[in-house]
Amino acid sequence: MRKKKRISPEALDASLPKQRKPIPHAFVLDAISTLSPYTRPMFGCLAIYVRDKIVLILRDKPTHSADNGVWLATTEEHYQSLRREFPNMRSIQLLGKPMTGWQVLPADAPDFESAALRACELVLAGDPRIGKVPGERASKSSKAAGGSPKRLRQRKEP
């Protein structure tokens, strides 16, 4: 008769699949669910895409907690009009630049949930101020420089 191996609780825990982190501010995904959004990890946060555009990032981390909340993918040309709709919106501090393509609706703002739901309404309505196609900037700059991301090889004539 064989002896049964004893497995320590630590070894048993290590063999189990890792638990996924809870989705921060999950109500945002619920609010735009009719658009069939999909998510990807980004910057240790959760990026939300609708069709070909990244629209939002959900962040709730212990470091740089001032930047926790809902990040809006936008451009500098839309800052002022969005700020009128979201008075507590500001640039993301941890990126280290005064202006970036991301603005945050801070989780510690008194109107956070209502502002986040309003942002979801704008995404649902297809508002052009929120969302951008990833890699768009790189392709525009390469075209402006006269190059293209993929160069076709030219065949040599015999």
C-alpha positions in Angstrom: 0.0 0.0 0.0 1.4 3.4 -1.0 1.6 6.3 1.4 -0.4 9.4 0.4 1.7 12.5 0.0 0.8 15.4 2.2 0.4 18.6 0.4 0.9 21.8 2.4 -1.8 24.5 2.2 0.8 26.8 0.6 1.5 24.4 -2.2 -2.2 23.8 -2.8 -2.8 27.6 -3.0 0.1 27.9 -5.5 -1.4 25.3 -7.7 -4.8 27.0 -8.0 -5.3 29.4 -10.9 -4.8 33.1 -10.0 -7.9 35.1 -9.2 -8.5 38.0 -11.5 -8.5 41.4 -10.0 -11.9 42.9 -9.6 -12.9 45.4 -12.3 -12.5 48.9 -11.0 -15.6 51.1 -11.4 -17.4 48.2 -13.1 -20.6 50.3 -13.3 -19.0 52.0 -16.3 -18.8 48.8 -18.3 -22.4 48.1 -17.4 -23.5 51.6 -18.6 -22.0 51.1 -22.1 -22.6 47.4 -22.5 -25.0 47.9 -25.4 -22.0 48.9 -27.5 -20.3 45.5 -26.8 -17.1 47.1 -25.4 -14.0 44.9 -24.9 -11.2 45.4 -22.5 -7.4 45.0 -22.4 -4.9 45.6 -19.6 -3.0 48.9 -20.0 -0.7 50.7 -17.6 -1.8 48.2 -14.9 -5.4 49.5 -15.4 -8.3 48.3 -17.6 -8.6 50.0 -21.0 -12.1 50.0 -22.7 -12.5 49.8 -26.4 -15.5 50.4 -28.6 -15.1 49.1 -32.1 -11.6 50.4 -33.2 -11.4 53.2 -30.6 -10.0 53.3 -27.1 -12.5 55.4 -25.1 -11.8 55.0 -21.4 -9.4 53.5 -18.8 -10.6 52.4 -15.4 -8.1 52.9 -12.6 -8.1 52.0 -8.9 -4.6 51.5 -7.6 -3.0 52.2 -4.2 -0.1 54.2 -5.8 -0.8 57.7 -7.2 -4.4 57.4 -5.9 -5.1 61.0 -7.1 -5.2 59.5 -10.6 -7.8 56.8 -9.7 -11.1 57.1 -11.5 -12.1 57.1 -15.2 -9.6 58.3 -17.7 -11.0 59.8 -20.9 -9.2 59.3 -24.2 -9.3 62.7 -25.9 -7.2 65.4 -27.5 -6.1 68.9 -26.5 -8.6 70.5 -28.9 -11.5 69.1 -26.8 -10.2 69.9 -23.3 -12.1 73.1 -22.8 -15.5 71.8 -24.0 -15.2 68.6 -21.9 -14.1 70.7 -18.9 -17.4 72.6 -19.2 -19.3 69.3 -18.9 -16.9 67.9 -16.2 -15.7 70.6 -13.9 -13.6 68.2 -11.8 -11.8 66.7 -14.9 -8.1 67.3 -15.0 -4.9 66.1 -16.6 -3.4 62.9 -15.2 -0.6 63.7 -12.8 1.4 60.5 -12.9 2.2 60.9 -16.6 4.3 63.9 -15.7 3.1 66.3 -18.4 0.7 69.2 -18.1 -1.3 68.1 -21.1 -1.7 64.6 -22.4 -4.2 62.6 -24.5 -5.7 61.4 -21.3 -7.9 63.3 -18.8 -9.2 61.9 -15.5 -12.6 62.0 -13.8 -11.1 61.6 -10.3 -12.7 58.9 -8.1 -12.4 61.2 -5.1 -14.4 64.0 -6.7 -17.9 64.5 -5.1 -19.6 64.0 -8.5 -17.5 61.1 -9.6 -20.3 58.6 -10.3 -22.5 61.1 -12.1 -19.6 62.4 -14.1 -18.5 58.9 -15.1 -22.1 58.0 -16.1 -22.3 61.3 -18.2 -19.1 60.3 -19.9 -20.7 56.9 -20.7 -23.7 58.8 -22.2 -21.2 60.6 -24.5 -19.6 57.4 -25.5 -23.0 55.9 -26.2 -23.9 58.9 -28.3 -20.7 58.6 -30.3 -19.4 62.0 -29.2 -16.2 62.6 -31.2 -14.5 64.3 -28.1 -14.0 60.9 -26.4 -12.1 58.1 -28.0 -9.2 57.7 -30.4 -7.9 55.0 -32.7 -4.7 53.6 -31.1 -1.6 54.2 -33.2 -3.3 57.0 -35.2 -0.7 59.6 -34.1 2.2 57.4 -35.3 0.7 56.8 -38.7 -0.1 60.5 -39.3 3.5 61.6 -38.4 5.1 59.0 -40.6 2.8 60.0 -43.5 3.8 63.7 -42.9 7.4 62.7 -43.0 6.9 61.1 -46.4 7.3 57.5 -45.2 4.9 54.7 -44.5 4.9 52.1 -41.8 5.3 49.3 -44.4 7.4 49.8 -47.4 6.8 47.6 -50.4 9.8 46.0 -52.0 10.2 46.9 -55.6 11.0 44.1 -57.9 14.1 44.5 -60.0 13.5 44.1 -63.7 15.6 41.4 -65.4 
